Amino acid sequence: MNKSNNKGVTILVIVAALGYFVDVFDLLLFGMVRVSSLRGLGVEDHLLEQIGLRLDNWQMLGMLLGGIFWGILGDKKGRLSVLFGSIVTYSIANTLNAFVTTIPQYEILRFIAGFGLAGELGAGVTLVNESMSKEKRGLATAFIAGFGVLGAVFGCLLVLWVQDWKTCYLIGGGMGFALLILRISVFESGMYLSVKEKTHSLGDMRILFRSREKFIKYLAVIALAIPIWYIVQLYAKYAPELAEALGLDYGDKKKVAIYAIMTVYGGLTIGDVSCGLLSNYLKSRKKAILTFLCILIFFIAIFWWVGRMNMTGFYTMIFLLGFGIGYWAVFMSTAAESFGINIRSTVANTAPNFVRGAVIGINFLYITFKTQFGWGTIGANLAVGVICIGIAFWAWTQLEETYGKDLDYVE
């Protein structure tokens, strides 16, 4: 690879990392301003969790459907078309979020924002994986994810500083539009261009369902990362309700979620880089993921002892839980490496967004266990955790090793 190509790949990795940074910021912004924005719209405190979960569901439904749309578009029209289209969509939606006056308006815009956000990460990771050597692509993805999740930490600090949810949405939208300028310097995947005119099956999602083997592999890729969003959702975004259930003196309710999101993503940043390095050292995606799943189980067990002592222990354990779910980058590499060029964008976009969309199921199970079964916040949390982690272990057994795999092939 010549110096010009090296420079182009470096720019691609940097732009992809900045793109994911903005993606994470906008994705989690609602969780950071949930309490203040809903209170600003006249929602009473006893309805903050119920309406917040409903808005979360709308956003994640948008991501689920957007993942399918942007993934297929990326395979049919190219990876760059997704980057531009998705950024414009979520930037407009987040800007308009600053002007909502009713809950239905909020729901519609969170759905549109989720739809747009669904395209950013998968397209970026696909481009990077197809443009780099098999030895370095995992490290590049770890860098993208590690830097990108800092968007949540930055968002939390910004929300604490600005203290106005409408201004925060305007900043999020502005960051997205600024990102469009950087995208101009990014080139299309040469691997994709080489097969574009040779196959008619680009973006044909039916390929994933034509054989039991491919369907199980696709399902397993998705299921592998569900525990990540179980932690983000029930330990971080809804930390105020969890702290209250633990009987902690948590102070200002609207700041608890902000601090929890900041700490969980601080841990996730370190975890993503560590898991990526471990994967490269072991020369195995599967071994690295299994290691982190075991670490996660250990920290969950410790949480219910240390986390209930005081808020310092609470936030410390949430940070460690964030580290435990730090296999997101290796999961993304596995998703992109598991399928051929003609369906790779579809998988790389749908897999993480189906994982995010699984939040709808997590929310449903949580509310069902909490209210209908009468298990309360803690019992419902643990029950959902057992299910999510159990599914992930099953998924791990179904996956092939993709480290060092040649990606220049079609399904």
BAVEXKE-893046 format. One line per 4 residues: number of its first residue (from 1); for each residue x negated, y negated, z of C-alpha. Coordinates in Angstrom, 2 decimals, decimal comma, padded with zeros to 5 digits, always signed. Example, Ala and Ser with C-alpha at 12.3 -4.5 7.8 and 13.67 -1.06 7.14 Angstrom:
2
1	-012,30 +004,50 +007,80  -013,67 +001,06 +007,14
! end
This chain:
411
1	+000,00 +000,00 +000,00  -001,50 -003,36 -001,05  -001,72 -006,53 +001,02  +001,29 -008,07 -000,71
5	+003,44 -005,05 +000,13  +002,11 -005,00 +003,69  +003,09 -008,65 +004,10  +006,55 -007,97 +002,66
9	+007,12 -005,05 +005,03  +005,95 -007,11 +008,02  +008,38 -009,88 +007,09  +011,14 -007,28 +006,71
13	+010,51 -005,87 +010,20  +010,43 -009,34 +011,77  +013,63 -010,43 +010,03  +015,36 -007,17 +010,97
17	+014,32 -007,66 +014,61  +015,61 -011,25 +014,63  +018,80 -010,06 +012,97  +019,39 -007,46 +015,65
21	+018,60 -010,10 +018,30  +021,46 -012,26 +017,00  +023,65 -009,16 +016,54  +023,27 -008,13 +020,20
25	+023,78 -011,70 +021,42  +027,06 -012,04 +019,54  +028,17 -008,48 +020,31  +027,88 -008,93 +024,06
29	+028,88 -012,57 +024,27  +032,48 -011,71 +025,09  +031,32 -009,54 +028,00  +029,30 -012,49 +029,33
33	+032,15 -015,02 +029,08  +035,06 -012,63 +029,65  +036,01 -014,00 +033,06  +035,48 -017,69 +032,29
37	+037,13 -017,60 +028,84  +040,19 -015,66 +030,00  +040,58 -017,93 +033,00  +040,29 -020,87 +030,59
41	+043,17 -019,42 +028,60  +045,32 -019,17 +031,74  +044,89 -015,46 +032,55  +045,31 -014,63 +036,24
45	+042,52 -012,79 +038,06  +044,43 -009,54 +038,54  +044,79 -009,25 +034,72  +041,16 -009,99 +033,83
49	+040,19 -006,31 +033,59  +043,32 -005,22 +031,71  +043,22 -007,97 +029,07  +039,43 -007,80 +028,88
53	+039,57 -004,10 +028,02  +042,20 -004,83 +025,36  +039,97 -007,45 +023,74  +037,03 -005,05 +023,94
57	+039,12 -002,47 +022,11  +039,92 -004,92 +019,31  +036,25 -005,81 +018,88  +035,17 -002,17 +018,85
61	+037,95 -001,21 +016,42  +036,56 -003,89 +014,12  +033,10 -002,38 +014,47  +034,39 +001,10 +013,76
65	+036,14 +000,05 +010,54  +033,34 -002,35 +009,63  +030,80 +000,43 +009,98  +032,59 +002,42 +007,29
69	+033,01 -000,59 +004,97  +029,47 -001,96 +005,25  +027,90 +001,50 +005,20  +029,55 +002,48 +001,92
73	+028,87 -000,97 +000,45  +025,19 -000,61 +001,37  +024,93 +002,65 -000,56  +026,93 +001,47 -003,57
77	+025,71 -002,12 -003,94  +022,46 -002,21 -001,99  +021,24 -002,84 +001,55  +020,85 -006,62 +001,08
81	+024,53 -007,12 +000,15  +025,44 -005,82 +003,60  +023,02 -008,12 +005,41  +024,43 -011,23 +003,77
85	+028,11 -010,25 +003,90  +028,10 -009,09 +007,51  +026,25 -012,18 +008,80  +028,69 -014,57 +007,11
89	+031,67 -012,66 +008,50  +030,65 -012,53 +012,15  +029,20 -016,05 +012,14  +032,49 -017,54 +010,97
93	+034,47 -015,46 +013,48  +032,26 -016,38 +016,43  +032,41 -020,07 +015,52  +036,21 -019,95 +015,39
97	+036,27 -018,18 +018,78  +035,42 -021,53 +020,35  +038,81 -022,89 +019,26  +041,21 -020,13 +020,39
101	+044,16 -021,16 +022,53  +046,03 -017,86 +022,87  +045,15 -014,21 +023,58  +046,48 -012,98 +020,17
105	+044,14 -015,44 +018,42  +041,30 -014,16 +020,57  +042,11 -010,56 +019,64  +042,15 -011,27 +015,90
109	+038,81 -013,08 +015,98  +037,13 -010,45 +018,16  +038,30 -007,86 +015,62  +036,83 -009,88 +012,71
113	+033,61 -010,53 +014,63  +033,26 -006,82 +015,37  +033,91 -006,00 +011,71  +031,10 -008,33 +010,66
117	+028,66 -007,26 +013,36  +028,99 -003,64 +012,23  +026,73 -004,16 +009,21  +023,66 -005,83 +010,67
121	+021,73 -003,08 +012,48  +022,34 -000,15 +010,13  +021,32 -002,08 +007,02  +018,17 -003,41 +008,69
125	+017,06 -000,03 +010,00  +017,78 +001,64 +006,65  +015,66 -000,93 +004,82  +012,79 -000,52 +007,27
129	+012,87 +003,28 +007,24  +012,86 +003,37 +003,43  +010,04 +000,80 +003,15  +007,50 +002,17 +005,66
133	+005,35 +005,26 +006,02  +006,78 +008,21 +007,93  +004,15 +007,75 +010,65  +005,02 +004,10 +011,35
137	+008,75 +003,82 +010,71  +009,68 +005,07 +014,20  +007,46 +002,47 +015,84  +008,95 -000,25 +013,64
141	+012,48 +000,78 +014,64  +011,44 +000,76 +018,31  +010,10 -002,78 +017,88  +013,32 -003,91 +016,16
145	+015,49 -002,41 +018,88  +013,23 -003,50 +021,74  +013,10 -007,09 +020,55  +016,71 -007,11 +019,39
149	+018,24 -006,12 +022,72  +016,52 -009,14 +024,25  +019,36 -011,00 +022,56  +021,51 -009,92 +025,48
153	+019,01 -011,28 +028,02  +018,75 -014,55 +026,09  +022,55 -014,72 +025,90  +022,93 -014,29 +029,65
157	+020,39 -017,02 +030,39  +022,11 -019,29 +027,87  +025,57 -018,69 +029,37  +024,23 -019,40 +032,88
161	+022,64 -022,62 +031,62  +025,42 -023,91 +029,35  +028,32 -022,73 +031,57  +030,88 -023,42 +028,83
165	+032,19 -020,42 +026,95  +033,28 -022,44 +023,91  +029,81 -023,94 +023,43  +028,30 -020,46 +023,71
169	+030,48 -019,19 +020,86  +029,44 -022,16 +018,72  +025,77 -021,42 +019,42  +026,30 -017,76 +018,50
173	+027,89 -018,71 +015,20  +025,12 -021,21 +014,47  +022,43 -018,60 +015,12  +024,08 -016,33 +012,58
177	+024,12 -018,99 +009,89  +020,47 -019,82 +010,60  +019,66 -016,13 +010,09  +020,96 -016,32 +006,52
181	+018,03 -018,56 +005,61  +015,55 -015,92 +006,82  +017,31 -013,21 +004,79  +016,25 -014,92 +001,54
185	+012,71 -013,56 +001,99  +013,81 -009,91 +002,36  +013,51 -007,49 -000,56  +015,69 -004,55 -001,54
189	+014,59 -000,99 -000,76  +012,45 +000,38 -003,59  +013,47 +003,92 -002,64  +017,13 +002,92 -003,08
193	+016,51 +001,15 -006,41  +014,72 +004,23 -007,78  +017,84 +006,40 -007,40  +020,55 +003,79 -007,96
197	+020,90 +004,53 -011,67  +020,31 +008,28 -011,35  +023,18 +009,40 -009,13  +026,92 +008,76 -009,03
201	+027,33 +009,89 -005,42  +026,09 +006,69 -003,78  +028,17 +005,95 -000,70  +030,41 +008,98 -001,22
205	+031,42 +009,66 +002,38  +033,04 +012,95 +001,33  +029,53 +014,42 +001,19  +029,52 +014,44 +005,00
209	+032,60 +016,64 +005,13  +031,95 +019,09 +002,30  +030,01 +021,54 +004,43  +030,31 +022,50 +008,07
213	+026,57 +022,00 +008,54  +026,58 +018,38 +007,35  +029,73 +017,52 +009,29  +028,38 +018,96 +012,56
217	+025,07 +017,15 +012,06  +026,86 +013,85 +011,42  +029,14 +014,35 +014,43  +026,15 +015,23 +016,60
221	+024,24 +012,10 +015,56  +027,18 +009,97 +016,69  +027,86 +011,88 +019,92  +024,21 +011,67 +020,96
225	+024,42 +007,97 +021,85  +027,83 +007,81 +023,57  +026,26 +007,69 +027,11  +024,54 +004,43 +026,12
229	+027,83 +002,62 +025,78  +029,29 +004,35 +028,82  +026,57 +002,62 +030,87  +026,86 -000,74 +029,11
233	+030,64 -000,78 +029,41  +031,37 +000,54 +032,90  +028,23 -000,46 +034,80  +027,37 -003,79 +033,12
237	+030,29 -005,43 +031,32  +032,72 -004,43 +034,07  +030,22 -004,76 +036,91  +032,52 -007,12 +038,89
241	+035,15 -004,42 +039,24  +032,51 -001,81 +040,11  +030,86 -004,03 +042,74  +034,27 -004,71 +044,27
245	+035,05 -000,99 +044,42  +031,74 -000,38 +046,18  +032,67 -002,99 +048,79  +029,76 -005,28 +047,97
249	+029,65 -008,99 +048,73  +029,14 -010,06 +045,11  +029,84 -013,80 +045,30  +030,92 -015,55 +042,09
253	+032,83 -012,97 +040,04  +032,16 -014,58 +036,66  +028,39 -014,33 +037,17  +028,29 -010,65 +038,16
257	+028,86 -009,39 +034,61  +026,29 -011,87 +033,26  +023,60 -010,69 +035,70  +024,50 -007,03 +035,10
261	+024,34 -007,36 +031,30  +021,01 -009,18 +031,60  +019,50 -006,49 +033,83  +020,83 -003,50 +031,88
265	+019,47 -004,93 +028,63  +016,20 -005,85 +030,29  +015,82 -002,17 +031,17  +017,00 -001,15 +027,72
269	+014,31 -003,30 +026,09  +011,54 -001,51 +028,01  +013,25 +001,84 +027,50  +013,53 +001,42 +023,72
273	+009,85 +000,63 +023,33  +008,86 +003,43 +025,75  +011,04 +006,03 +024,06  +009,74 +005,00 +020,64
277	+006,14 +005,34 +021,81  +006,93 +008,66 +023,48  +008,53 +009,94 +020,28  +005,43 +008,98 +018,33
281	+003,13 +010,56 +020,93  +005,11 +013,81 +021,05  +005,73 +013,67 +017,29  +009,32 +014,54 +018,10
285	+012,56 +012,57 +018,17  +014,42 +015,35 +019,97  +011,97 +015,75 +022,86  +011,91 +012,00 +023,49
289	+015,72 +011,79 +023,55  +016,02 +014,79 +025,88  +013,51 +013,22 +028,25  +015,51 +010,02 +028,46
293	+018,83 +011,82 +028,90  +017,35 +013,58 +031,93  +015,99 +010,27 +033,25  +019,46 +008,76 +032,85
297	+021,14 +011,52 +034,86  +018,59 +011,05 +037,65  +019,18 +007,28 +037,82  +022,98 +007,69 +037,77
301	+022,70 +009,98 +040,80  +020,47 +007,47 +042,59  +022,79 +004,58 +041,71  +025,56 +005,83 +043,96
305	+023,17 +005,79 +046,90  +021,04 +002,66 +046,33  +023,58 +000,68 +044,31  +026,14 +000,56 +047,10
309	+023,69 -000,88 +049,67  +023,72 -004,52 +048,51  +023,71 -006,57 +045,30  +019,92 -006,39 +045,03
313	+020,09 -002,59 +044,97  +023,08 -002,81 +042,61  +021,23 -004,88 +039,99  +018,01 -002,90 +040,43
317	+019,78 +000,34 +039,64  +021,59 -001,19 +036,67  +018,16 -002,20 +035,34  +016,96 +001,40 +035,74
321	+020,12 +002,72 +034,09  +019,28 +000,40 +031,18  +015,86 +002,02 +030,96  +017,51 +005,45 +030,97
325	+019,66 +004,61 +027,95  +016,61 +003,26 +026,12  +016,75 +005,95 +023,45  +018,91 +003,75 +021,19
329	+015,99 +003,00 +018,82  +015,07 +006,68 +018,46  +018,75 +007,48 +017,96  +018,86 +004,94 +015,10
333	+015,75 +006,47 +013,54  +017,30 +009,92 +013,82  +020,52 +008,73 +012,15  +018,65 +007,15 +009,23
337	+016,32 +010,13 +008,82  +019,00 +012,82 +008,92  +020,55 +012,22 +005,49  +019,55 +011,44 +001,90
341	+019,23 +008,09 +000,14  +022,67 +008,22 -001,46  +024,46 +008,41 +001,90  +021,82 +006,97 +004,26
345	+023,27 +003,46 +004,58  +026,71 +004,93 +005,24  +025,34 +007,08 +008,07  +023,03 +004,40 +009,50
349	+025,95 +001,94 +009,64  +028,78 +004,23 +010,69  +026,86 +006,19 +013,36  +026,03 +003,27 +015,72
353	+029,40 +001,66 +015,10  +031,32 +004,86 +015,76  +029,32 +005,02 +019,00  +030,41 +001,47 +019,80
357	+033,93 +002,37 +018,70  +033,84 +005,20 +021,23  +034,25 +002,44 +023,82  +037,95 +002,58 +022,95
361	+038,01 +006,19 +024,12  +035,85 +005,37 +027,15  +038,26 +002,58 +028,12  +041,27 +004,85 +027,61
365	+039,82 +007,65 +029,76  +038,71 +005,18 +032,41  +042,14 +003,57 +032,74  +043,89 +006,96 +032,62
369	+041,71 +008,46 +035,36  +041,88 +005,27 +037,42  +045,63 +004,61 +037,31  +047,54 +007,69 +036,19
373	+045,31 +010,20 +037,98  +044,79 +007,82 +040,90  +041,04 +008,42 +041,09  +040,18 +004,74 +041,49
377	+037,30 +002,82 +039,91  +034,50 +005,07 +041,20  +036,20 +008,40 +040,50  +037,21 +007,30 +037,01
381	+033,69 +006,04 +036,29  +032,09 +009,34 +037,29  +034,63 +011,44 +035,38  +034,01 +009,48 +032,18
385	+030,26 +009,80 +032,74  +030,39 +013,60 +033,03  +032,33 +013,79 +029,76  +030,05 +011,38 +027,85
389	+026,79 +012,97 +028,99  +028,12 +016,48 +028,47  +028,99 +015,59 +024,87  +025,52 +014,12 +024,35
393	+023,79 +017,31 +025,52  +025,91 +019,37 +023,13  +024,99 +016,95 +020,33  +021,28 +017,28 +021,12
397	+021,44 +021,05 +020,58  +022,92 +020,56 +017,10  +020,29 +018,17 +015,70  +017,28 +018,95 +013,57
401	+013,87 +017,40 +014,21  +013,41 +014,42 +011,87  +009,99 +013,07 +012,91  +007,74 +012,85 +009,82
405	+010,53 +013,93 +007,50  +010,25 +012,91 +003,82  +013,15 +010,53 +003,16  +012,86 +010,36 -000,64
409	+015,74 +012,72 -001,51  +019,48 +012,70 -002,18  +022,25 +014,82 -000,72
! end
